[in-house]
Amino acid sequence: MLDMDKNKIRERLHDLTLEHKDLDDALILMKEKPFVDELQLKRIKKRKLKLKDEIQILESKLIPDIEA
């Protein structure tokens, strides 16, 4: 894999990780409120799961393949 590709993957990973953390913070704030919008809560959780999956895929691309 080219260094340029790895750099793009690392940048994307950084962005996704930040967004994931932001969603964590948003969920904490939402749960502190007396009335929670359950639909919005579910959407945020679903987005977090998608981000986590994408983060794992990108992280696996940065791991070098083991030659047999």
N, CA, C and O of each residue as an XYZ file, in Angstrom:
272
protein
N       0.862     -1.178      0.000
C       0.000      0.000      0.000
C       0.903      1.234      0.000
O       1.911      1.284      0.705
N       0.533      2.198     -0.780
C       1.319      3.419     -0.865
C       1.204      4.235      0.410
O       0.190      4.190      1.107
N       2.268      4.986      0.705
C       2.249      5.853      1.883
C       1.134      6.882      1.789
O       0.522      7.245      2.794
N       0.875      7.350      0.566
C      -0.190      8.341      0.361
C      -1.551      7.743      0.735
O      -2.384      8.397      1.363
N      -1.751      6.495      0.337
C      -3.000      5.807      0.690
C      -3.117      5.654      2.203
O      -4.183      5.873      2.777
N      -2.016      5.277      2.838
C      -2.023      5.104      4.290
C      -2.314      6.423      4.986
O      -3.031      6.454      5.987
N      -1.767      7.502      4.467
C      -2.024      8.811      5.064
C      -3.493      9.194      4.940
O      -4.076      9.742      5.876
N      -4.091      8.908      3.789
C      -5.514      9.197      3.602
C      -6.362      8.361      4.550
O      -7.345      8.846      5.111
N      -5.974      7.101      4.722
C      -6.708      6.227      5.635
C      -6.585      6.749      7.062
O      -7.569      6.785      7.801
N      -5.380      7.153      7.447
C      -5.179      7.686      8.805
C      -6.000      8.963      9.025
O      -6.582      9.158     10.092
N      -6.040      9.824      8.011
C      -6.844     11.054      8.127
C      -8.314     10.711      8.284
O      -9.006     11.289      9.122
N      -8.785      9.779      7.485
C     -10.198      9.365      7.561
C     -10.492      8.738      8.924
O     -11.535      8.996      9.526
N      -9.560      7.912      9.400
C      -9.714      7.302     10.722
C      -9.819      8.363     11.802
O     -10.648      8.263     12.707
N      -8.984      9.369     11.704
C      -9.005     10.453     12.686
C     -10.364     11.154     12.677
O     -10.948     11.410     13.730
N     -10.858     11.461     11.474
C     -12.155     12.143     11.352
C     -13.291     11.290     11.916
O     -14.157     11.787     12.635
N     -13.275     10.010     11.582
C     -14.337      9.113     12.061
C     -14.284      8.947     13.580
O     -15.318      8.899     14.246
N     -13.074      8.861     14.113
C     -12.911      8.719     15.555
C     -13.432      9.957     16.282
O     -14.078      9.852     17.325
N     -13.142     11.126     15.718
C     -13.651     12.366     16.314
C     -15.172     12.409     16.283
O     -15.812     12.789     17.263
N     -15.745     12.017     15.148
C     -17.202     12.022     15.040
C     -17.813     11.023     16.033
O     -18.835     11.311     16.656
N     -17.191      9.865     16.176
C     -17.669      8.856     17.116
C     -17.654      9.409     18.539
O     -18.607      9.218     19.294
N     -16.572     10.095     18.902
C     -16.449     10.706     20.231
C     -17.508     11.798     20.417
O     -18.113     11.901     21.484
N     -17.729     12.603     19.392
C     -18.752     13.644     19.460
C     -20.139     13.048     19.699
O     -20.935     13.597     20.462
N     -20.419     11.932     19.048
C     -21.710     11.274     19.242
C     -21.828     10.717     20.659
O     -22.904     10.745     21.257
N     -20.711     10.210     21.193
C     -20.704      9.769     22.592
C     -21.096     10.919     23.512
O     -21.937     10.766     24.397
N     -20.477     12.062     23.288
C     -20.759     13.247     24.105
C     -22.224     13.673     23.965
O     -22.869     14.041     24.948
N     -22.737     13.619     22.742
C     -24.128     13.998     22.504
C     -25.084     13.059     23.245
O     -26.082     13.500     23.815
N     -24.768     11.765     23.232
C     -25.614     10.797     23.943
C     -25.610     11.063     25.440
O     -26.651     10.978     26.092
N     -24.461     11.380     25.979
C     -24.375     11.685     27.415
C     -25.243     12.890     27.753
O     -25.976     12.875     28.742
N     -25.161     13.932     26.932
C     -25.963     15.133     27.180
C     -27.452     14.848     27.047
O     -28.260     15.351     27.827
N     -27.810     14.035     26.049
C     -29.227     13.713     25.850
C     -29.798     12.955     27.044
O     -30.933     13.192     27.457
N     -29.000     12.041     27.592
C     -29.488     11.211     28.694
C     -29.642     12.005     29.987
O     -30.344     11.577     30.903
N     -28.987     13.157     30.060
C     -29.103     14.005     31.247
C     -30.405     14.798     31.261
O     -30.833     15.284     32.309
N     -31.029     14.926     30.099
C     -32.276     15.680     30.007
C     -33.431     14.839     30.550
O     -33.404     13.610     30.483
N     -34.454     15.524     31.092
C     -35.592     14.773     31.647
C     -36.412     14.040     30.582
O     -36.965     12.974     30.852
N     -36.490     14.602     29.386
C     -37.232     13.973     28.301
C     -36.285     13.706     27.146
O     -35.637     14.618     26.632
N     -36.214     12.451     26.747
C     -35.283     12.048     25.696
C     -36.069     11.711     24.438
O     -37.070     10.996     24.490
N     -35.607     12.231     23.310
C     -36.194     11.887     22.018
C     -35.652     10.514     21.619
O     -34.521     10.393     21.149
N     -36.462      9.501     21.811
C     -36.024      8.117     21.580
C     -35.599      7.886     20.130
O     -34.646      7.150     19.874
N     -36.294      8.507     19.187
C     -35.953      8.337     17.784
C     -34.560      8.906     17.491
O     -33.751      8.273     16.813
N     -34.297     10.095     18.006
C     -32.991     10.711     17.805
C     -31.907      9.878     18.500
O     -30.808      9.716     17.970
N     -32.214      9.365     19.659
C     -31.281      8.520     20.401
C     -30.917      7.273     19.583
O     -29.747      6.901     19.492
N     -31.926      6.639     18.996
C     -31.693      5.455     18.167
C     -30.868      5.796     16.932
O     -29.992      5.025     16.541
N     -31.138      6.940     16.318
C     -30.379      7.354     15.130
C     -28.910      7.583     15.466
O     -28.024      7.192     14.706
N     -28.661      8.213     16.598
C     -27.280      8.471     17.008
C     -26.559      7.156     17.294
O     -25.402      6.982     16.910
N     -27.235      6.244     17.961
C     -26.621      4.948     18.268
C     -26.329      4.164     16.989
O     -25.289      3.517     16.868
N     -27.252      4.231     16.045
C     -27.058      3.540     14.772
C     -25.880      4.142     14.011
O     -25.078      3.412     13.429
N     -25.773      5.462     14.013
C     -24.654      6.143     13.348
C     -23.334      5.748     14.011
O     -22.335      5.518     13.330
N     -23.336      5.671     15.347
C     -22.124      5.276     16.064
C     -21.685      3.869     15.656
O     -20.493      3.620     15.475
N     -22.633      2.956     15.511
C     -22.297      1.595     15.103
C     -21.706      1.563     13.692
O     -20.745      0.842     13.427
N     -22.290      2.349     12.800
C     -21.752      2.416     11.436
C     -20.332      2.984     11.441
O     -19.457      2.496     10.727
N     -20.116      4.010     12.246
C     -18.781      4.597     12.351
C     -17.789      3.578     12.895
O     -16.669      3.465     12.397
N     -18.205      2.833     13.923
C     -17.325      1.836     14.518
C     -16.937      0.780     13.482
O     -15.777      0.377     13.408
N     -17.904      0.335     12.686
C     -17.621     -0.645     11.633
C     -16.632     -0.089     10.620
O     -15.682     -0.771     10.235
N     -16.852      1.145     10.189
C     -15.959      1.765      9.205
C     -14.559      1.957      9.796
O     -13.562      1.760      9.102
N     -14.484      2.337     11.061
C     -13.189      2.499     11.730
C     -12.442      1.163     11.751
O     -11.243      1.121     11.477
N     -13.136      0.087     12.070
C     -12.498     -1.228     12.126
C     -12.006     -1.666     10.752
O     -10.932     -2.257     10.639
N     -12.769     -1.388      9.723
C     -12.364     -1.744      8.360
C     -11.099     -0.984      7.968
O     -10.159     -1.566      7.428
N     -11.084      0.318      8.245
C      -9.913      1.118      7.899
C      -8.689      0.711      8.711
O      -7.577      0.673      8.186
N      -8.893      0.407      9.987
C      -7.767     -0.041     10.817
C      -7.177     -1.339     10.275
O      -5.961     -1.528     10.285
N      -8.036     -2.222      9.805
C      -7.540     -3.499      9.271
C      -6.742     -3.275      7.980
O      -5.842     -4.057      7.674
N      -7.056     -2.230      7.230
C      -6.304     -1.926      6.009
C      -4.899     -1.428      6.328
O      -4.001     -1.538      5.493
N      -4.702     -0.892      7.503
C      -3.378     -0.402      7.882
C      -2.472     -1.512      8.410
O      -1.261     -1.324      8.524
N      -3.055     -2.664      8.732
C      -2.255     -3.786      9.228
C      -1.655     -4.497      8.022
O      -2.381     -4.906      7.115
N      -0.341     -4.644      8.009
C       0.290     -5.319      6.855
C      -0.113     -6.782      6.770
O      -0.286     -7.459      7.783
N      -0.256     -7.251      5.543
C      -0.593     -8.658      5.319
C       0.603     -9.528      5.665
O       1.750     -9.150      5.431
N       0.326    -10.679      6.217
C       1.372    -11.658      6.533
C       1.514    -12.590      5.340
O       0.556    -13.232      4.910
N       2.728    -12.646      4.820
C       2.960    -13.516      3.674
C       3.225    -14.937      4.148
O       3.990    -15.168      5.084
N       2.578    -15.880      3.483
C       2.733    -17.287      3.872
C       3.961    -17.889      3.249
O       4.250    -19.066      3.466
